Amino acid sequence: MADRETRPTTVWSRPERGARGPAPERSRAQITTAALALADAEGLAAVSMRALAQRLGTGPASLYRYVGSRDELLDLMADAVAGELDLSAAPGGDWLDGLVGLARQSKAAHVRHPWLADLNDRRGEVLGPHAIDYLDHALGILSPAPGTAGQKLEVIGLLGGLAVLFARRESAATSSAATSAGDPAARAAHLAAVAAEGRHPHLLAALTAADAPPPADRDAQFVRLLRRLLPAMLGQGEQSGQGERSGQGERFGQGERFGQGKS
């Protein structure tokens, strides 16, 4: 009984409409979709009950029949993005392949919705139904993997954090692509020139040993990092994956969200 009394109330713990009163003109899903479009177009700061009401052609007071506060609206938005992930594949096969595919979905969703990382930073760990589905699916993928339950939850958290980090880097690179600062070749040339001055011997040695590789594809870099880190967190050595060993390590398709992890 005490647990029920202390359980936090969320927007999902209440029915979408009351038992009495007029039939609703809209649904939470419609309101959330409009809020997502507003955030994608103008950023998270633009999402207010008043701005959303204007977008929907109604008064702000009417929205409170569906959503109790802006914070609840933000919770609905975050969970709606979690619902964009494709969790239809049954767990099975290589767990590392499955987890990397999920991570790529998460990264792609953060690229589509650049405001999502800031939203999760501000709202904490509020898990809606889609987010819980994601967590359960990820644990299902990890069921044949070594490691404890605690380690597997840490792996899922790291996966989310890396997805946010790489999505932010990708978005930043896209926004600065028109300048030399956004050119990977220009950055590599600058770093090589600084190292050649001789004041950074360790950097020079590392670049020399690397034989000046071409700028890395960020998605391939993301996959490579996951394949190194995730098995290690579960007590295994580095796993390259059969596809990567045969030169097909980047075979995972585009697509991907989520992860409550923070960068």
C-alpha positions in Angstrom: 0.0 0.0 0.0 2.8 2.4 0.9 4.5 1.7 -2.5 1.3 2.7 -4.3 1.0 5.9 -2.3 4.6 7.0 -3.1 4.6 5.9 -6.7 5.2 9.0 -8.9 2.3 10.2 -11.0 3.0 10.5 -14.7 0.8 11.6 -17.6 0.4 7.9 -18.5 -0.9 7.0 -15.1 -4.1 9.0 -15.7 -6.8 8.2 -18.4 -6.6 10.3 -21.5 -10.1 11.7 -20.8 -12.3 12.0 -17.8 -15.4 9.9 -17.3 -17.5 13.1 -17.5 -17.6 16.1 -19.7 -17.8 16.6 -23.4 -16.1 14.3 -25.8 -12.6 15.4 -26.6 -11.9 17.2 -29.9 -8.3 16.0 -30.0 -6.1 13.2 -28.6 -2.9 13.3 -26.7 -1.3 11.7 -29.8 -2.4 14.6 -32.0 -1.2 17.2 -29.6 2.1 15.4 -29.2 2.6 15.2 -33.0 2.0 18.9 -33.3 4.5 19.5 -30.5 7.1 17.4 -32.2 6.7 19.4 -35.4 7.0 22.6 -33.5 10.2 21.5 -31.8 11.7 20.2 -35.0 11.0 23.5 -36.8 11.8 26.0 -34.1 13.6 24.2 -31.3 12.6 23.1 -27.8 12.4 26.6 -26.4 9.6 27.4 -28.8 7.4 24.6 -27.4 4.9 26.3 -25.0 1.3 25.6 -24.4 0.4 28.9 -25.9 2.5 28.4 -29.1 1.1 24.8 -29.4 -2.4 26.1 -29.0 -1.8 28.6 -31.8 -0.5 25.9 -34.0 -3.6 23.8 -33.4 -6.0 26.7 -33.7 -7.3 26.6 -30.2 -7.0 28.3 -26.9 -4.2 27.3 -24.4 -6.7 26.5 -21.7 -8.3 23.8 -23.9 -5.0 21.9 -24.0 -5.0 21.4 -20.3 -7.9 19.0 -20.7 -5.5 16.6 -22.3 -2.1 17.5 -20.7 -1.6 18.8 -17.2 1.5 20.9 -17.8 4.3 21.6 -20.2 6.5 19.1 -18.4 3.9 16.4 -19.1 3.9 17.5 -22.8 7.7 17.1 -22.9 7.4 13.6 -21.4 4.9 12.7 -24.2 7.2 14.1 -26.8 10.2 12.1 -25.6 8.2 8.9 -25.5 6.8 9.5 -28.9 10.3 9.6 -30.3 11.1 6.4 -28.5 8.1 5.0 -30.4 9.8 5.7 -33.7 12.3 2.9 -33.2 11.5 -0.4 -34.9 11.4 -3.1 -32.2 9.7 -5.7 -34.3 12.7 -7.9 -34.8 12.6 -10.9 -32.4 15.7 -11.1 -30.2 18.0 -13.8 -31.5 21.2 -14.2 -33.5 24.3 -12.3 -32.6 23.5 -10.0 -29.6 26.2 -7.5 -30.5 24.8 -7.1 -34.0 21.3 -6.6 -32.6 22.5 -4.0 -30.0 24.6 -2.1 -32.5 21.5 -1.9 -34.8 19.5 -0.5 -32.0 22.2 2.0 -31.2 22.2 3.2 -34.8 18.4 3.7 -34.7 18.8 5.7 -31.5 21.5 7.9 -33.0 19.4 8.5 -36.2 16.4 9.6 -34.1 18.6 12.1 -32.2 19.8 13.5 -35.5 16.2 13.8 -36.7 15.2 15.6 -33.4 18.3 17.6 -32.3 16.4 19.0 -29.3 15.9 15.5 -27.8 19.2 15.3 -26.0 18.6 18.6 -24.2 15.1 17.5 -23.3 16.3 14.3 -21.7 19.0 16.2 -19.8 16.3 18.5 -18.3 13.5 16.0 -17.6 15.4 13.2 -15.9 14.6 9.5 -16.1 10.8 9.6 -16.9 10.1 6.4 -18.8 6.9 6.3 -20.8 5.4 3.1 -22.4 7.6 3.3 -25.6 10.7 3.9 -23.6 9.9 0.8 -21.4 9.3 -1.2 -24.5 12.8 -0.1 -25.8 14.4 -1.1 -22.5 12.8 -4.5 -22.4 13.7 -5.1 -26.1 17.3 -4.2 -25.4 17.4 -6.5 -22.4 15.9 -9.2 -24.7 18.7 -8.7 -27.2 21.2 -9.0 -24.3 19.7 -12.1 -22.8 22.3 -14.5 -24.4 25.2 -12.2 -23.7 27.5 -12.7 -20.7 27.4 -10.4 -17.7 25.1 -9.5 -14.9 21.8 -7.8 -15.1 23.4 -4.7 -13.6 26.1 -4.7 -16.3 23.6 -5.1 -19.0 21.6 -2.1 -17.8 24.9 -0.1 -17.8 25.6 -1.2 -21.4 22.1 0.1 -22.4 22.9 3.4 -20.7 26.2 3.7 -22.4 24.6 2.9 -25.7 22.2 5.8 -25.3 24.9 8.2 -24.2 27.1 7.4 -27.2 24.2 7.7 -29.5 23.6 11.2 -28.2 27.2 12.2 -28.4 27.6 11.0 -32.0 24.3 12.6 -33.0 25.4 15.9 -31.6 28.7 15.6 -33.5 26.9 14.8 -36.7 24.5 17.7 -36.3 27.4 20.1 -35.5 29.3 18.9 -38.6 26.3 19.4 -40.8 25.7 22.9 -39.6 29.4 23.9 -40.1 29.9 22.0 -43.4 30.1 25.2 -45.4 33.2 26.4 -43.5 36.7 25.1 -43.4 36.2 24.2 -39.7 33.6 21.7 -40.8 35.9 20.0 -43.3 37.5 16.8 -41.9 40.4 17.0 -44.3 41.2 20.6 -43.3 41.1 19.6 -39.6 43.3 16.6 -40.2 45.8 18.8 -42.1 45.9 21.3 -39.3 46.5 18.6 -36.7 49.3 17.1 -38.8 50.9 20.5 -39.2 50.8 21.1 -35.5 52.3 17.7 -34.7 55.1 18.3 -37.2 56.3 21.3 -35.3 57.9 18.8 -32.8 56.4 20.1 -29.6 53.9 17.2 -29.3 56.0 14.1 -29.7 53.3 11.6 -28.6 50.8 13.1 -31.0 53.4 12.9 -33.8 54.2 9.3 -33.0 50.5 8.3 -33.0 49.8 10.1 -36.3 52.9 8.5 -37.9 52.0 5.0 -36.7 48.4 5.5 -38.0 50.0 6.3 -41.4 47.7 9.3 -42.0 44.4 7.4 -42.5 41.7 9.2 -44.4 39.0 11.0 -42.4 36.8 8.3 -40.7 33.2 8.0 -41.6 31.4 8.9 -38.4 28.8 6.1 -38.6 31.6 3.5 -39.1 33.4 5.1 -36.2 30.3 4.8 -34.1 29.9 1.1 -34.9 33.6 0.4 -34.3 33.5 2.0 -30.9 30.4 0.1 -29.8 31.9 -3.2 -30.9 35.0 -2.5 -28.8 33.3 -1.1 -25.7 30.1 -3.2 -25.2 31.7 -6.7 -25.0 34.4 -5.3 -22.7 31.7 -4.0 -20.3 30.2 -7.5 -20.2 33.5 -9.1 -19.3 34.6 -10.1 -22.8 37.5 -9.1 -24.9 37.1 -7.0 -28.0 34.7 -8.5 -30.6 35.2 -7.3 -34.1 32.2 -9.3 -35.4 32.3 -11.8 -38.2 31.1 -9.2 -40.8 33.8 -6.7 -39.8 36.5 -9.3 -39.9 35.5 -10.0 -43.5 35.4 -6.4 -44.4 31.7 -6.0 -44.1 31.5 -4.5 -40.6 29.5 -1.6 -41.7 26.6 -3.6 -43.1 24.0 -2.3 -40.7 21.2 -0.4 -42.3 20.2 3.2 -41.6 17.4 3.8 -39.5 17.3 4.3 -35.6 16.2 6.1 -31.5 16.5 6.4 -28.3 18.3 5.8 -25.1 17.8 7.8 -22.1 21.6 8.0 -21.7 23.1 11.4 -21.5 26.3 12.5 -23.1 
